[in-house]
Amino acid sequence: MPADVAPLLLLVAASAVILGTVLQRVSGMGVGLVVSPTLALLLGPVAGVPPTNITTTVSAALIAITLWRDIDWRRYLHLAPLIVVGSVPGALLVGAADRSWLEVVIGTVLLGTLVFTALVRIPPVGGRRPAAVAGTAGGFLNTAVGVAAPAMLVYAQATGWNQRSFAATLQPIFFTMGATSVITKVGLEAAPISGLPPIGVIGLVVAMVPIGILLGGAVATRVSATVGRRVAVVVVTLGALTLLGRGIGGVGRGALNGERTSP
């Protein structure tokens, strides 16, 4: 991170965390959607995801306290065990993928899940299988790209989960996903501690979480969850397109230079 642009990059990262936390307080999701593409662009696709996971963990824990009464712990217990199952292949992908290809994967997954949730009508389903699929998919996506909200949104739509309980229960789910992702990637050396951003960067983004929650509490009384989700979609689309473009450019340059370009 060049010294002359570092302050600007840190300001962008801090702003992304505040915006994501405000959106998460309003609609139940937002930290991963906004922070993941932003930090992946600023820090790289490998180094950028762990701070996203840490930020998600902290924000989810704090927001869960404010929404405690509406948490559906039964649904949480159906989803949580499969998070670990999905986290392992996600960590292996991060450890094995070329940087440019990983940027392509992150950008494609973000755009694909947004399009899917916007255009595809999810049929109602019952039983425990949807929770198993959602938990596994969420664990994989959160570990690989730092974003699990789309998997949870599909599950909520398929099971008719009401917004109030959904937004509250997402917080312990995101806390579990974030903590599991960090532990899995460090344990499997997919994101070794030596490759993480400086502790000051991580400390800054985490310190922005309480600010975002306080602002989000005020915004939540004036802005609907629907508006919050729409803002998150716009931000993540711009970030994903930029990330995808940079990844494709890197793959192309690698091919021209004879470098490894396989994922």
N, C-alpha and C positions, 0 to 999 in steps of 0.2 A: 504494500500500500504506500505509494509515494507520499513523501512528507507534505508536498505542496497541495495535494488534493485530499489528504486524510481527514481534515476537519469537515470538509463538505460531505465525504462519504459517511462519516460518523453521524452527521446531521441527518442525512437521508435514512440511515439505519434506525436512528432514534425516532424519526418521524413515522417510519413504517411500523415500528412496534407500537407507538401510541395509537395510530390509526387502526391497526389490527386489533388492539385491546379494546378500543372503543366499540368497534364493530362486534367483537365477541361479547361484550357486555350487553349490547343492544339485541343481537340476534342469536347468540349462543355459539357463533363461529366467526372466524375472521383473522385470528393471529397467524395460523399456518398459511391461510390463503394469501395474505398480504406480505408477511415477513419472509416466507420461503423463497419466492422468486426474487425479492429485493436483496436478501443476503446472498443468494446464489450468484446474483449478478456482481455484487460488491466483493465477495470473498472467495467465490468459486463454488462449484456444485458439491464438492466434498466438505470443505471447511464451512460452508454456509448453512448446511442442514443441522448440525449439532446445536449451534446457538438458537436456531429456530425451535428445536426440540426442547431446549432448556427454557426458552421464553414461554413456550406453550405450557410446559409443566408448571412454572411459577404462576402464570396468569390464570390457568385453570384452577389451581389450588385456592387462589385468592377469590376468584369469582364464585367458586363453589360455596364458600362461606356465606356469601350474600344471597345465594339462591338455594340454600340447604333444604328448606322445607319442601321444595318442589322436585327434589331428586328422586327418581324411581330406582331404588337400589336393586330391585329384582331384575330389571332390564340390564342394569350395569353388570350384575353378576353373570348374566347370560352372555354378555359380550366380552368381558375382560379376559377370561382364560385364553381365548383364541388370539388375542393381541400378540402374545409372545410367539405363537406359532407363525404368524405372518411376519413378525419382526426379523426372524433369522434370515429368510431368503432376501429380505430387503437390505439387510446389512451386507450379505454376500454380494449383492449386485453393486452396492456402493464401493466395496473393496476391489471388485474385478473390472468395473467399467472404465474405459478411457474417459478423461475429463470432458472432451467435446461431445462424446456420445452420451455421457450422463446429462449434460445440458440439454441435448436433444430429447432424451427420455423425460426429464423433468418438465420441459416445456410442452411436450406432446401429451403427457399424462394430465397436466393441469388443464390444457385446452380441451382434451377429449372428455374429461369428466364434467367440465362445465357445459359443454354442448350436450352431453348425454342427459344430465339432470334437467337441462332447459327444454329439450325437444322430445324426450322419450317419456311417455306416460307409463308410470310404474304400476303394474297390476297388483291388487291387494293379495297378500300371502299371509299364512299363519304358521304356527309351530316354531320349533327352535332352530331349524335350518337357516332361516334368514339371519338370525343373530350370529350363528357360526360363520356364515359367509362374510357378513359385515365386519365382524371382529377380526377375522383373518386378513381381509382386504385392507381394513383400516390400519392394522399393525404393519403390513407390508408397505403401504403408501406413506405412512408417517415416517418410517425408518428410511425409506429410499429417497423420498422427495420432500418430506416435512409437511405434507398435507394429507389429512385423513377425512376432512369435512365432507367431501363429495360422497364417500362410501357411507358415512353416517346419514347423509341427507337422503340417499336412495333407500336406505333401510327405514328411515322415518316415514317416507312416502309410501313404501310398500306395506308397512304395518299400521298406518293411520295414527301415528304417534302425534299427540297434540303438541303445539309449539311451546307452551309454557314448560311442560315436563321435559320435552326434548332439549330445550336450551339449557335447562338446569342439569340434566343428567349427562349432557355432553362434557361437563367440566371434569368430573372424576374420570370419565373415559379418556379425555385428552390428557389429563394428568398421568394416567397409567401408560398411555401410548408414548408420551414424551419421555418419561423416566425409562421405560423399557427400551426405547430406541437408542437413547444415549448409552445405557448399560450394554446393550447388544453390540453396538458398533465399536465401542471401546474394547469390549471383551473379545470380539472377533478380529480386532485390529483393522476394521474397515475404515475407521476414522481415529487413528492413534492420537493420543494426547499431544504429542509433539507437533502434529499437523493442525491442531485447532487454532483459531484466531487468538491474539493476545488476550490475556485475562481482562485487560481494561476494556476491550471491545465487548466481551461477554458481559462484564459488569455494567457497562453503559446500557445495553439493550435490556437487561433484566431490571435495571433501576427505572426504566421508562414504564414498566408494567403498572405499578401503583398509580402513576400519573394518568395513564390511559383508563384505568378502572374508575378513578374519580371523575374524569371527564365523561366516561361512558355512562356512569350513573345519572349524571345530569342530562345527557343526550337521550337516554332511554325514556325519559318522561315526555320528550317532545318529538322523537322520531320513531316510526314504526320499525319492527323487525324486517319487514319487507324492503323498506328503503335502505336499511343497513346492509342487507344481502346484495341489493343491486349495486351499491357503492363498492362492496367487496369484489363483485364479479368484474366490474370495470377495471379496478386496480390490478387484479390478478391476471386479467386478459392482457393488459399492456405489458406486465412483467413477463408473462409466459411467452408472448410473441417475441419480445426482446431476447429472452434467454434462448428460445428456439432458434432465432436467427443467428445468434452468436455461436451456438453449438454447430449449426449447419456450416457456417463459415469456417469453424475450426476443423471440422471433418474434411471439408473441401481442401483446405490448405494442407492438412496432413496427407491427403491422398496425392496432392501435387508434389509434395516433398518426399513421398515414399515412406511416411511414418505409419505407425500402427493406427488403423482406424476402425478396427472391429470393436464392438461393444464388449 
